């Protein structure tokens, strides 16, 4: 069964760093996993809510590692884990039972 909080993207090695940078700048991912076939090449956590320039500065060494992987591989899969959505399930509204008055 697929986890609904994990998005899978297949990219070419040349597109890898751009896609990872986009995910980081979005600021909505919890963790990123880069896989080649069934092998995990790189996995790193992200702080939810930190996006844009702050994330790029904090994750510069990680982006350098992603760039090195991009130079060595042709096709990879990026798994993007997002936080679970807060879903509130409300009970169905039932009409009150009739009373004998």
C-alpha positions as CSV (number, residue, x, y, z in Angstrom):
1,X,0.0,0.0,0.0
2,X,1.4,3.4,-1.0
3,X,1.8,6.0,1.7
4,X,-0.3,9.1,0.7
5,X,2.2,11.4,2.3
6,X,5.1,10.3,0.0
7,X,5.4,11.7,-3.5
8,X,7.6,9.8,-6.0
9,X,9.3,11.6,-8.9
10,X,11.6,10.1,-11.5
11,X,14.2,12.5,-12.9
12,X,17.3,12.5,-15.0
13,X,20.6,13.1,-13.3
14,X,20.8,16.6,-14.9
15,X,17.4,17.6,-13.4
16,X,18.1,16.2,-9.9
17,X,19.6,19.3,-8.3
18,X,16.9,21.6,-9.7
19,X,14.0,19.4,-8.5
20,X,15.6,19.0,-5.0
21,X,16.1,22.8,-4.8
22,X,12.5,23.3,-5.7
23,X,11.3,21.0,-3.0
24,X,13.5,22.7,-0.4
25,X,12.3,26.1,-1.4
26,X,8.7,25.0,-1.2
27,X,9.2,24.4,2.5
28,X,6.5,21.8,2.7
29,X,8.6,18.6,2.7
30,X,9.6,16.7,5.8
31,X,12.2,14.4,4.3
32,X,13.8,13.8,0.9
33,X,15.1,10.4,-0.2
34,X,17.1,10.0,-3.5
35,X,17.1,6.4,-4.8
36,X,18.6,4.6,-7.7
37,X,16.6,1.4,-8.3
38,X,16.2,0.0,-4.8
39,X,19.3,1.6,-3.3
40,X,19.1,4.7,-1.2
41,X,21.8,7.1,-2.4
42,X,21.0,10.0,-0.1
43,X,18.4,10.8,2.6
44,X,18.0,14.0,4.5
45,X,15.4,15.6,6.7
46,X,14.0,19.0,6.2
47,X,12.5,21.5,8.7
48,X,8.9,22.1,7.7
49,X,8.2,25.8,7.2
50,X,11.8,26.8,6.4
51,X,11.9,27.6,2.8
52,X,13.5,29.9,0.3
53,X,16.9,31.5,1.0
54,X,17.1,30.3,4.6
55,X,16.8,26.7,3.5
56,X,19.3,27.1,0.7
57,X,21.9,28.5,3.1
58,X,21.3,25.8,5.7
59,X,21.3,23.0,3.2
60,X,24.2,24.1,1.0
61,X,26.4,21.1,1.9
62,X,23.5,18.8,1.2
63,X,22.9,20.4,-2.2
64,X,26.6,19.9,-3.0
65,X,26.2,16.2,-2.3
66,X,23.1,16.1,-4.5
67,X,25.1,17.8,-7.3
68,X,27.8,15.1,-6.9
69,X,25.2,12.4,-7.2
70,X,23.7,14.1,-10.2
71,X,27.0,13.9,-12.0
72,X,27.3,10.2,-11.5
73,X,23.8,8.9,-12.2
74,X,21.4,9.0,-15.1
75,X,18.0,8.2,-13.8
76,X,17.0,8.5,-10.1
77,X,13.8,8.5,-8.1
78,X,13.1,11.3,-5.6
79,X,10.8,10.4,-2.7
80,X,9.4,13.4,-1.0
81,X,7.8,12.8,2.4
82,X,5.3,15.5,3.5
83,X,3.7,15.9,6.9
84,X,0.4,14.2,7.4
85,X,-2.5,16.5,6.7
86,X,-4.6,17.5,9.7
87,X,-7.9,16.1,8.9
88,X,-10.8,16.4,11.4
89,X,-13.5,13.8,10.9
90,X,-16.8,15.1,12.2
91,X,-19.7,12.7,13.0
92,X,-22.6,12.7,10.6
93,X,-25.3,15.1,11.6
94,X,-28.3,13.0,12.6
95,X,-31.7,14.5,13.1
96,X,-33.0,14.1,16.6
97,X,-35.1,11.1,17.3
98,X,-38.9,11.8,17.3
99,X,-40.5,12.1,20.7
100,X,-44.0,11.2,21.7
101,X,-45.3,14.5,23.2
